[in-house]
Amino acid sequence: MKVLAVHPGASWSTADVFDGLTYGLRQIGVQVETYRLDTRIEASANALHALWRKKRKDVPDLPKPNIADIQYHAGVGALEMALRLQVDVVLIVSAMFLHPDILVMMKRAGLKTTVLFTESPYDHAEELKIAAMVDGCWTNERACLSDFRAVNRHSGYLPHAWHPLKHAADTVDPEEVPAHDVVFVGSFFPERVAWFNAIDWTGIDLGIYGTWKGLGLKKQVRDLCRAGQVDNVFASALYRKAKIGLNLYRTRGSRRLPLTHADGRRLVPESLSPRAYELAACGSFHLSEPRAEVAEVFGADVPTFNSPQEAAALIRLWLADEPRRAAVAASLPARVAEASWVTRAKTVASDLQQLLQQRAAA
């Protein structure tokens, strides 16, 4: 089976999913060609704006290229590549930055199209629109699956995963990577700012990594931030060297909207985040906000909290108990041993094969 894997366009968390899935598919023998939407978006933006600046000298009211123009210009080459390489199926990761007209044209050209959605349940409504346009899809949030199947019967649940080359407990980490008491790697959301501000971090070496600068953190916390994105290799080293990792979840969707099903009912997320799998695979003791899969996958090995006050008490309790903390940390990799991207790729390959067989039968 030959697959064209279309990059999500973003450079961080969704790109990690793309890297993991393509790695896993190649490990199980799938021929994978890639379309790098991230670099193409940058190139398209530069090219279209340069052309616009040149042409508006003669046409002063020439409209400036917008986001849709850039996304179309960057993504339309995926159609050409899929046809030129004669792939069996196009597999798009996320699809957030792929112009939907390209999906329409792929279907017109007779290409089999699928999407792995990575932003459920936060971009649920937008993902459902795309799901209705493709031959098959997967969501990373099992609580959303019924909504996806209502618009596309070939919908499945694909949990997040860890990358065998990036997340391991026995890796020797560089000395320059800091060893914090508590570490968190993630992006800014208002609920996370409020959460960190609610805790007194006196006496605790807290390391926060990600895009946090100037986002309302109190001075005590702001002084502990390391601004800027970090890659998976560095994040994994931080996890392994920290005494405690933190796993915080978002509570609202895009544009700060409540999380809801397609029919307006309240949606309660159940699935683990990528961070949960990565922390465990690295053998990092961690605390987490509760979700159904936290208890199902980890049992009592990942203590949970419902408030900053509960978290603060747990942090100080576990910092003071190094032997027990180390014993729990050592048990975590086994909990997610079958949750690597190689395992997930087997599910994807099996689902793709079924789609292709159904097409052949039809």
BAMI-298301 format. One record per residue (C-alpha): x, y, z; residue in three letters; residue number from 0. Coordinates in nm, 4 decimals, always signed. Example, Ala and Ser with C-alpha at 12.3 -4.5 7.8 and 13.67 -1.06 7.14 Angstrom:
<pabas>
X; Y; Z; code; pos
+1.2300; -0.4500; +0.7800; Ala; 0
+1.3670; -0.1060; +0.7140; Ser; 1
</pabas>
This chain:
<pabas>
X; Y; Z; code; pos
+0.0000; +0.0000; +0.0000; Met; 0
+0.1282; +0.3441; -0.0979; Lys; 1
+0.0141; +0.6406; +0.1117; Val; 2
+0.0566; +1.0141; +0.0635; Leu; 3
+0.0775; +1.1633; +0.4134; Ala; 4
-0.0061; +1.5344; +0.4183; Val; 5
+0.1628; +1.7350; +0.6923; His; 6
-0.0697; +1.9398; +0.9201; Pro; 7
+0.1077; +2.2680; +0.8476; Gly; 8
+0.1796; +2.3552; +1.2103; Ala; 9
+0.5280; +2.3038; +1.3497; Ser; 10
+0.4696; +2.1591; +1.6974; Trp; 11
+0.2156; +1.9242; +1.8561; Ser; 12
+0.0297; +1.8253; +1.5382; Thr; 13
+0.3643; +1.7901; +1.3625; Ala; 14
+0.4638; +1.5426; +1.6332; Asp; 15
+0.1577; +1.3349; +1.5438; Val; 16
+0.2580; +1.3441; +1.1768; Phe; 17
+0.6141; +1.2380; +1.2589; Asp; 18
+0.4957; +0.9577; +1.4841; Gly; 19
+0.2361; +0.8207; +1.2456; Leu; 20
+0.4602; +0.8260; +0.9386; Thr; 21
+0.7349; +0.6584; +1.1413; Tyr; 22
+0.4949; +0.3893; +1.2583; Gly; 23
+0.3556; +0.3232; +0.9106; Leu; 24
+0.7034; +0.2835; +0.7642; Arg; 25
+0.8013; +0.0481; +1.0459; Gln; 26
+0.5177; -0.1891; +0.9522; Ile; 27
+0.6029; -0.1820; +0.5818; Gly; 28
+0.3699; +0.0807; +0.4387; Val; 29
+0.5205; +0.2900; +0.1587; Gln; 30
+0.4800; +0.6502; +0.2739; Val; 31
+0.5316; +0.9594; +0.0602; Glu; 32
+0.5046; +1.2960; +0.2371; Thr; 33
+0.3711; +1.6368; +0.1430; Tyr; 34
+0.5269; +1.9010; +0.3715; Arg; 35
+0.2538; +2.1574; +0.4162; Leu; 36
+0.4465; +2.3470; +0.6848; Asp; 37
+0.7336; +2.4628; +0.4639; Thr; 38
+0.4977; +2.5163; +0.1707; Arg; 39
+0.2749; +2.7514; +0.3707; Ile; 40
+0.5758; +2.9678; +0.4527; Glu; 41
+0.6958; +2.9641; +0.0931; Ala; 42
+0.3482; +3.0415; -0.0423; Ser; 43
+0.3011; +3.3335; +0.1959; Ala; 44
+0.6339; +3.4832; +0.0892; Asn; 45
+0.5689; +3.4298; -0.2818; Ala; 46
+0.2113; +3.5628; -0.2877; Leu; 47
+0.2933; +3.8696; -0.0817; His; 48
+0.5980; +3.9470; -0.2949; Ala; 49
+0.3890; +3.9213; -0.6113; Leu; 50
+0.1151; +4.1380; -0.4568; Trp; 51
+0.3661; +4.4103; -0.3614; Arg; 52
+0.4992; +4.4112; -0.7160; Lys; 53
+0.1606; +4.4141; -0.8923; Lys; 54
-0.0111; +4.6736; -0.6736; Arg; 55
+0.2203; +4.9401; -0.8163; Lys; 56
+0.0142; +4.9096; -1.1337; Asp; 57
-0.3123; +4.8029; -0.9654; Val; 58
-0.3372; +5.0035; -0.6393; Pro; 59
-0.6639; +4.8380; -0.5303; Asp; 60
-0.5384; +4.4826; -0.5867; Leu; 61
-0.6600; +4.2745; -0.2885; Pro; 62
-0.3917; +4.1541; -0.0523; Lys; 63
-0.3530; +3.7727; -0.0350; Pro; 64
-0.5486; +3.6302; +0.2583; Asn; 65
-0.5110; +3.3138; +0.4626; Ile; 66
-0.7350; +3.1149; +0.2281; Ala; 67
-0.5244; +3.2206; -0.0732; Asp; 68
-0.2058; +3.1084; +0.1028; Ile; 69
-0.3512; +2.7770; +0.2178; Gln; 70
-0.4822; +2.6968; -0.1295; Tyr; 71
-0.1526; +2.7858; -0.2969; His; 72
+0.0420; +2.5801; -0.0411; Ala; 73
-0.1831; +2.2759; -0.0464; Gly; 74
-0.2946; +2.2296; -0.4056; Val; 75
+0.0322; +2.0546; -0.4881; Gly; 76
-0.0845; +1.7613; -0.2771; Ala; 77
-0.3405; +1.6816; -0.5467; Leu; 78
-0.0720; +1.6819; -0.8152; Glu; 79
+0.1648; +1.4715; -0.6025; Met; 80
-0.1025; +1.2133; -0.5230; Ala; 81
-0.1880; +1.1722; -0.8916; Leu; 82
+0.1734; +1.1714; -1.0092; Arg; 83
+0.2792; +0.9093; -0.7555; Leu; 84
-0.0406; +0.7077; -0.8052; Gln; 85
-0.0914; +0.6556; -0.4340; Val; 86
-0.3610; +0.4257; -0.3013; Asp; 87
-0.4827; +0.6716; -0.0422; Val; 88
-0.4220; +1.0253; +0.0851; Val; 89
-0.3848; +1.0496; +0.4638; Leu; 90
-0.4071; +1.4035; +0.6015; Ile; 91
-0.3041; +1.4810; +0.9580; Val; 92
-0.5263; +1.7427; +1.1228; Ser; 93
-0.6405; +1.9223; +0.8019; Ala; 94
-0.6634; +2.2530; +0.9938; Met; 95
-0.4520; +2.4350; +0.7350; Phe; 96
-0.5483; +2.2458; +0.4205; Leu; 97
-0.7914; +2.4384; +0.2008; His; 98
-1.1153; +2.2333; +0.1748; Pro; 99
-1.1375; +2.2873; -0.2020; Asp; 100
-0.8368; +2.0567; -0.2343; Ile; 101
-1.0333; +1.7748; -0.0703; Leu; 102
-1.3189; +1.8372; -0.3134; Val; 103
-1.0831; +1.8119; -0.6115; Met; 104
-0.9179; +1.4980; -0.4745; Met; 105
-1.2569; +1.3311; -0.4587; Lys; 106
-1.3353; +1.4448; -0.8154; Arg; 107
-1.0056; +1.2921; -0.9269; Ala; 108
-1.1049; +0.9589; -0.7736; Gly; 109
-0.8534; +0.9682; -0.4895; Leu; 110
-0.9307; +0.7964; -0.1601; Lys; 111
-0.9013; +1.0611; +0.1142; Thr; 112
-0.8749; +1.0180; +0.4908; Thr; 113
-0.8015; +1.2471; +0.7850; Val; 114
-0.6582; +1.1880; +1.1302; Leu; 115
-0.8136; +1.4605; +1.3440; Phe; 116
-0.5888; +1.5763; +1.6277; Thr; 117
-0.7812; +1.8651; +1.7844; Glu; 118
-1.0901; +1.6879; +1.9176; Ser; 119
-1.2901; +1.7990; +2.1081; Pro; 120
-1.1627; +2.1583; +2.0907; Tyr; 121
-1.2207; +2.2110; +1.7154; Asp; 122
-1.5088; +1.9640; +1.7019; His; 123
-1.7461; +2.1599; +1.4785; Ala; 124
-1.4801; +2.2371; +1.2174; Glu; 125
-1.3547; +1.8786; +1.2181; Glu; 126
-1.7062; +1.7446; +1.1571; Leu; 127
-1.7330; +1.9595; +0.8446; Lys; 128
-1.4150; +1.8051; +0.7060; Ile; 129
-1.5183; +1.4536; +0.8143; Ala; 130
-1.8264; +1.4782; +0.5923; Ala; 131
-1.6038; +1.5456; +0.2902; Met; 132
-1.3651; +1.2479; +0.3092; Val; 133
-1.3833; +0.8704; +0.2737; Asp; 134
-1.2700; +0.7918; +0.6260; Gly; 135
-1.1335; +0.9534; +0.9403; Cys; 136
-1.0190; +0.9054; +1.2978; Trp; 137
-1.0678; +1.1243; +1.6041; Thr; 138
-0.8326; +1.1448; +1.9015; Asn; 139
-1.1255; +1.1866; +2.1460; Glu; 140
-1.3504; +0.8876; +2.2008; Arg; 141
-1.6335; +1.0988; +2.3449; Ala; 142
-1.6692; +1.2574; +1.9969; Cys; 143
-1.6859; +0.9329; +1.8002; Leu; 144
-2.0650; +0.9110; +1.7755; Ser; 145
-2.0782; +1.2599; +1.6230; Asp; 146
-1.8197; +1.1668; +1.3620; Phe; 147
-2.0002; +0.8443; +1.2721; Arg; 148
-2.3196; +1.0422; +1.2176; Ala; 149
-2.1522; +1.2274; +0.9285; Val; 150
-1.9065; +0.9589; +0.8130; Asn; 151
-1.9683; +0.5905; +0.8840; Arg; 152
-1.6001; +0.5164; +0.8274; His; 153
-1.4936; +0.6979; +1.1450; Ser; 154
-1.2752; +0.5470; +1.4147; Gly; 155
-1.1108; +0.6322; +1.7433; Tyr; 156
-0.7323; +0.6551; +1.7338; Leu; 157
-0.5781; +0.7462; +2.0702; Pro; 158
-0.2652; +0.9550; +2.0898; His; 159
+0.0702; +0.7771; +2.1270; Ala; 160
+0.4405; +0.8049; +2.2018; Trp; 161
+0.7332; +0.7948; +1.9588; His; 162
+0.9813; +0.5078; +2.0107; Pro; 163
+1.2758; +0.7245; +1.8998; Leu; 164
+1.1857; +1.0196; +2.1229; Lys; 165
+1.0169; +0.8851; +2.4356; His; 166
+1.2011; +0.6262; +2.6415; Ala; 167
+1.2863; +0.5869; +3.0077; Ala; 168
+1.6481; +0.4721; +2.9636; Asp; 169
+1.7809; +0.7627; +2.7532; Thr; 170
+2.0915; +0.9441; +2.8812; Val; 171
+2.0054; +1.3143; +2.8924; Asp; 172
+2.2434; +1.6068; +2.8374; Pro; 173
+2.3749; +1.7732; +3.1520; Glu; 174
+2.2582; +2.1137; +3.0311; Glu; 175
+1.8930; +2.0106; +3.0515; Val; 176
+1.7603; +2.1472; +3.3852; Pro; 177
+1.6355; +1.9064; +3.6517; Ala; 178
+1.3274; +2.0747; +3.8017; His; 179
+1.1160; +1.9767; +4.0974; Asp; 180
+0.8052; +2.0256; +3.8825; Val; 181
+0.7869; +2.0711; +3.5055; Val; 182
+0.5163; +2.1580; +3.2536; Phe; 183
+0.5567; +2.1817; +2.8768; Val; 184
+0.2615; +2.3310; +2.6927; Gly; 185
+0.0876; +2.6301; +2.5416; Ser; 186
-0.1011; +2.9200; +2.6937; Phe; 187
-0.4721; +2.8944; +2.7664; Phe; 188
-0.6484; +3.1206; +3.0192; Pro; 189
-0.7461; +2.8311; +3.2461; Glu; 190
-0.3820; +2.7276; +3.2721; Arg; 191
-0.2707; +3.0794; +3.3628; Val; 192
-0.5346; +3.0908; +3.6374; Ala; 193
-0.4263; +2.7474; +3.7588; Trp; 194
-0.0582; +2.8367; +3.7980; Phe; 195
-0.1434; +3.1725; +3.9548; Asn; 196
-0.3543; +3.0009; +4.2220; Ala; 197
-0.0590; +2.8064; +4.3686; Ile; 198
+0.2137; +2.9332; +4.6006; Asp; 199
+0.5328; +2.7965; +4.4452; Trp; 200
+0.7639; +2.9107; +4.7255; Thr; 201
+1.0426; +2.6568; +4.7766; Gly; 202
+0.9581; +2.4625; +4.4587; Ile; 203
+1.1770; +2.4698; +4.1470; Asp; 204
+0.9056; +2.5035; +3.8818; Leu; 205
+0.9906; +2.4907; +3.5131; Gly; 206
+0.7302; +2.6055; +3.2595; Ile; 207
+0.8162; +2.5705; +2.8924; Tyr; 208
+0.6136; +2.6989; +2.5983; Gly; 209
+0.4532; +3.0217; +2.4810; Thr; 210
+0.3723; +3.2045; +2.8043; Trp; 211
+0.5413; +3.5446; +2.7845; Lys; 212
+0.3194; +3.8399; +2.8763; Gly; 213
+0.0074; +3.6306; +2.9264; Leu; 214
-0.1095; +3.7365; +3.2715; Gly; 215
+0.1017; +3.5139; +3.4940; Leu; 216
+0.1794; +3.6506; +3.8382; Lys; 217
+0.5402; +3.7546; +3.8912; Lys; 218
+0.6334; +3.4504; +4.1008; Gln; 219
+0.5343; +3.2198; +3.8145; Val; 220
+0.6427; +3.4471; +3.5298; Arg; 221
+0.9981; +3.4527; +3.6635; Asp; 222
+1.0076; +3.0720; +3.6350; Leu; 223
+0.8958; +3.0569; +3.2710; Cys; 224
+1.1259; +2.9558; +2.9902; Arg; 225
+0.9593; +3.1231; +2.6925; Ala; 226
+0.9526; +2.9611; +2.3522; Gly; 227
+0.8613; +2.6240; +2.2065; Gln; 228
+1.0712; +2.3145; +2.2761; Val; 229
+1.0909; +2.0026; +2.0631; Asp; 230
+0.9998; +1.6513; +2.1719; Asn; 231
+1.3574; +1.5466; +2.2390; Val; 232
+1.4181; +1.8347; +2.4803; Phe; 233
+1.0746; +1.7936; +2.6390; Ala; 234
+1.1423; +1.4243; +2.6992; Ser; 235
+1.4691; +1.5082; +2.8721; Ala; 236
+1.2867; +1.7581; +3.0930; Leu; 237
+1.0328; +1.4903; +3.1847; Tyr; 238
+1.2955; +1.2320; +3.2739; Arg; 239
+1.5001; +1.4726; +3.4873; Lys; 240
+1.2083; +1.6308; +3.6746; Ala; 241
+1.0804; +1.4941; +4.0023; Lys; 242
+0.7191; +1.5609; +3.9016; Ile; 243
+0.5570; +1.6271; +3.5656; Gly; 244
+0.2220; +1.8004; +3.5249; Leu; 245
-0.0545; +1.7136; +3.2812; Asn; 246
-0.3175; +1.9870; +3.2441; Leu; 247
-0.6125; +1.9717; +3.0055; Tyr; 248
-0.8020; +2.2446; +2.8237; Arg; 249
-1.1568; +2.3094; +2.9404; Thr; 250
-1.2925; +2.5084; +2.6452; Arg; 251
-1.2849; +2.4869; +2.2702; Gly; 252
-1.1611; +2.7244; +2.0045; Ser; 253
-1.2711; +3.0844; +2.0511; Arg; 254
-1.3299; +2.9988; +2.4183; Arg; 255
-1.6580; +2.8220; +2.3400; Leu; 256
-1.7940; +2.5461; +2.5685; Pro; 257
-1.7281; +2.1871; +2.4602; Leu; 258
-2.0435; +2.0434; +2.3065; Thr; 259
-2.1645; +1.7554; +2.0917; His; 260
-2.3061; +1.8270; +1.7479; Ala; 261
-2.6572; +1.8414; +1.8939; Asp; 262
-2.5580; +2.0935; +2.1613; Gly; 263
-2.5255; +1.8527; +2.4532; Arg; 264
-2.2348; +1.9118; +2.6879; Arg; 265
-1.9308; +1.7123; +2.5812; Leu; 266
-1.7146; +1.5639; +2.8559; Val; 267
-1.3680; +1.4658; +2.7215; Pro; 268
-1.2455; +1.1202; +2.8191; Glu; 269
-0.9244; +1.0568; +2.6258; Ser; 270
-0.5602; +1.1003; +2.7175; Leu; 271
-0.3517; +1.3782; +2.5687; Ser; 272
-0.0194; +1.3174; +2.3894; Pro; 273
+0.1540; +1.4517; +2.7018; Arg; 274
+0.0057; +1.1714; +2.9138; Ala; 275
+0.1552; +0.9004; +2.6921; Tyr; 276
+0.4876; +1.0795; +2.6550; Glu; 277
+0.5351; +1.1352; +3.0282; Leu; 278
+0.4579; +0.7704; +3.0995; Ala; 279
+0.6823; +0.6366; +2.8221; Ala; 280
+0.9667; +0.8473; +2.9599; Cys; 281
+0.9168; +0.6960; +3.3062; Gly; 282
+0.8234; +1.0323; +3.4523; Ser; 283
+0.6149; +1.0444; +3.7665; Phe; 284
+0.3345; +1.2907; +3.7044; His; 285
+0.0131; +1.4363; +3.8355; Leu; 286
-0.2888; +1.4948; +3.6152; Ser; 287
-0.6270; +1.6537; +3.5946; Glu; 288
-0.8838; +1.3708; +3.5802; Pro; 289
-1.0192; +1.2080; +3.2667; Arg; 290
-1.1794; +0.8676; +3.2287; Ala; 291
-0.8773; +0.7180; +3.0518; Glu; 292
-0.6366; +0.8376; +3.3226; Val; 293
-0.7885; +0.5891; +3.5668; Ala; 294
-0.8377; +0.3209; +3.2999; Glu; 295
-0.4791; +0.3280; +3.1750; Val; 296
-0.2823; +0.4194; +3.4873; Phe; 297
-0.4978; +0.3224; +3.7842; Gly; 298
-0.3542; +0.4844; +4.0960; Ala; 299
-0.0096; +0.5325; +3.9382; Asp; 300
-0.1072; +0.8797; +3.8165; Val; 301
-0.2626; +1.0758; +4.1056; Pro; 302
-0.5270; +1.3244; +3.9940; Thr; 303
-0.6505; +1.6577; +4.1247; Phe; 304
-0.9592; +1.8706; +4.0690; Asn; 305
-0.8260; +2.2077; +4.1815; Ser; 306
-0.4981; +2.3980; +4.2182; Pro; 307
-0.5265; +2.3543; +4.5933; Gln; 308
-0.5460; +1.9741; +4.5618; Glu; 309
-0.2551; +1.9806; +4.3187; Ala; 310
-0.0422; +2.1930; +4.5511; Ala; 311
-0.0953; +1.9465; +4.8356; Ala; 312
-0.0091; +1.6500; +4.6114; Leu; 313
+0.3026; +1.8194; +4.4783; Ile; 314
+0.4449; +1.8793; +4.8253; Arg; 315
+0.3404; +1.5310; +4.9406; Leu; 316
+0.5149; +1.3536; +4.6543; Trp; 317
+0.8224; +1.5762; +4.6513; Leu; 318
+0.8840; +1.4605; +5.0093; Ala; 319
+0.8561; +1.0888; +4.9219; Asp; 320
+1.1351; +1.0089; +4.6768; Glu; 321
+1.1367; +0.6250; +4.7194; Pro; 322
+0.7624; +0.5912; +4.6562; Arg; 323
+0.7766; +0.8413; +4.3709; Arg; 324
+1.0578; +0.6484; +4.2015; Ala; 325
+0.8714; +0.3188; +4.2369; Ala; 326
+0.5621; +0.4599; +4.0700; Val; 327
+0.7678; +0.6205; +3.7916; Ala; 328
+0.9347; +0.2873; +3.7149; Ala; 329
+0.5944; +0.1256; +3.6599; Ser; 330
+0.4672; +0.3782; +3.4070; Leu; 331
+0.6387; +0.2684; +3.0808; Pro; 332
+0.4741; -0.0731; +3.1040; Ala; 333
+0.1341; +0.0945; +3.1312; Arg; 334
+0.1732; +0.2402; +2.7808; Val; 335
+0.3944; -0.0248; +2.6219; Ala; 336
+0.1323; -0.1016; +2.3569; Glu; 337
+0.0511; +0.2632; +2.2882; Ala; 338
+0.3408; +0.3571; +2.0602; Ser; 339
+0.2963; +0.5038; +1.7138; Trp; 340
+0.3924; +0.1664; +1.5689; Val; 341
+0.0889; +0.0103; +1.7363; Thr; 342
-0.1365; +0.2969; +1.6284; Arg; 343
-0.0053; +0.2664; +1.2717; Ala; 344
-0.1245; -0.0953; +1.2605; Lys; 345
-0.4778; +0.0247; +1.3329; Thr; 346
-0.4539; +0.2926; +1.0648; Val; 347
-0.3135; +0.0514; +0.8056; Ala; 348
-0.5875; -0.2025; +0.8784; Ser; 349
-0.8598; +0.0608; +0.8438; Asp; 350
-0.7098; +0.1900; +0.5192; Leu; 351
-0.6924; -0.1611; +0.3790; Gln; 352
-1.0614; -0.2121; +0.4543; Gln; 353
-1.1501; +0.1118; +0.2773; Leu; 354
-0.9531; +0.0098; -0.0286; Leu; 355
-1.1118; -0.3364; -0.0339; Gln; 356
-1.4592; -0.1854; -0.0165; Gln; 357
-1.3725; +0.0436; -0.3035; Arg; 358
-1.2445; -0.2496; -0.5107; Ala; 359
-1.5604; -0.4486; -0.4381; Ala; 360
-1.7792; -0.1548; -0.5390; Ala; 361
</pabas>
